[in-house]
Amino acid sequence: MANFGTRRGFFAWTKNALAAAGVLNVAPGQAVAATLPATDYYDKLGVAKIINAAGTYTALTASIMPPSVQAAVAGAARHPVRLAELQKRAGEYIAGRLKCEAALVTSGASGSLTLGTAACMILGNRAATRLLPLEVSTLKNEVIIQKAHRFGYDQAIRNCGTRFVEVETLAQYEAAFTDRTVMCMFYNAAEGGQITREQWIAVAHRHGVPCLNDAAADVPPISNLWNYTGMGFDLVAFSGGKGLRGPQNAGLLLGRKDLIEAATWNNSPNSDTVGRGLKVAKEQIVGMVAAVDWILAQSDDSMRAECRQRAERIAALLRDVPTLSHEIFMPPVANAVPHLVLRYDAATVGKTPLQVSEILRSGSPSIELNPSTGRKSGSAGLPDAEDAIVVGVWMLQPGEDMIVARRLRDALLKA
Ligand SMILES: *Cc1c(COP(=O)(O)O)cnc(C)c1O
């Protein structure tokens, strides 16, 4: 992981490690050459800087942008440009790199869902933008979805004035189309549902209806950035601030050229549209482009190997905790990177997983473990962990794995 081959590599690593240990007052992971801000506003505001051993959770500010993305954001802040030109060029560049017809930088996957739905509703009828969300009686507004795909982001679709039509079997799906069907919605990481992606697309297209796939948290693997558009989904939504490590308030909407154009009609800066509040500033648009460049320069194998090494290092320090065993678990679709799952007998150790998670949270620096810790049903593809601690290692900064390991060791071994 650390590059000791050059002076610069060594200093960057040392600085990261010291920063991670809280010795230096710089953000861990920051490039050694980066200029430091004059004021640390987190300190000024009294906001705790945490160690993220959870994952890309929005409530924990999800991910830290790599240095190249931070630099792109800072560079974009220095010049005004014409927003429409930036949106267009960024979209064309991203579409080229991600092998799809067209792309739009949105305010996040949730914003992509709203703009994608709005696009399907007003395709070929730009004047209809201002009818959304309440005056939709003259527009198609039925969205077909599998019952098992209803999820926590339904509202982003309903914001356009749509109504969900739920189906379970393929026969019900075939029968659900009416002259008001506007879109077929697919939740990529859904854990249930009988109808496959390929069937979902084939039936929708036979009825001339576009399909939107929400794959927000489903990078890595990197190839998912073109797999779903390649498979035939007309629109695909990704979060910019999760595995892509772009700005937290950015995302991608990828897909058909006519639909992406219709999405922009509903987007900022167009006033009186459903997306005017989903503004993306020049800094985030450029940051998203840089994040696409960054992710395409990574490899799934090395990202996974790095996560595995972190997990093994933490587990190794906990080897003598009574009854403890560990497993490295990779969720199948969303958050598909190795996570560390630590199982032990709480009665023997004297602390439940939830108590351990509270001890780490209230210590200094404050550490957030994965929210599946101590819970009966794991979040986003993670295993049930009522009797387990789940460490999301992928958002840790260099050196933080050992801090988490030592703090877990203290919590589990000290009375
Ligand atoms: C995180 C997530 C979203 C929202 O993504 P943002 O980029 O924060 O808007 C939407 N759908 C799913 C499935 C997600 O996991």
The ligand as an SDF file (V2000), in Angstrom:
LIG
                    3D

 15 15  0  0  0  0  0  0  0  0999 V2000
  -27.4370    6.0420   -1.7520 C   0  0  0  0  0  0  0  0  0  0  0  0
  -28.5620    5.6490   -2.6070 C   0  0  0  0  0  0  0  0  0  0  0  0
  -29.3430    6.6180   -3.2620 C   0  0  0  0  0  0  0  0  0  0  0  0
  -29.1210    8.0960   -3.0630 C   0  0  0  0  0  0  0  0  0  0  0  0
  -27.8920    8.4970   -3.5620 O   0  0  0  0  0  0  0  0  0  0  0  0
  -27.4410   10.0180   -3.4500 P   0  0  0  0  0  0  0  0  0  0  0  0
  -26.2840   10.1120   -4.3600 O   0  0  0  0  0  0  0  0  0  0  0  0
  -27.0920   10.2430   -2.0080 O   0  0  0  0  0  0  0  0  0  0  0  0
  -28.5860   10.8630   -3.8630 O   0  0  0  0  0  0  0  0  0  0  0  0
  -30.3550    6.1870   -4.0900 C   0  0  0  0  0  0  0  0  0  0  0  0
  -30.6080    4.8780   -4.2590 N   0  0  0  0  0  0  0  0  0  0  0  0
  -29.8910    3.9250   -3.6460 C   0  0  0  0  0  0  0  0  0  0  0  0
  -30.2110    2.4920   -3.9000 C   0  0  0  0  0  0  0  0  0  0  0  0
  -28.8330    4.2700   -2.7970 C   0  0  0  0  0  0  0  0  0  0  0  0
  -28.1110    3.3180   -2.2080 O   0  0  0  0  0  0  0  0  0  0  0  0
  1  2  1  0
  2  3  1  0
  2 14  2  0
  3  4  1  0
  3 10  2  0
  4  5  1  0
  5  6  1  0
  6  7  2  0
  6  8  1  0
  6  9  1  0
 10 11  1  0
 11 12  2  0
 12 13  1  0
 12 14  1  0
 14 15  1  0
M  END
$$$$
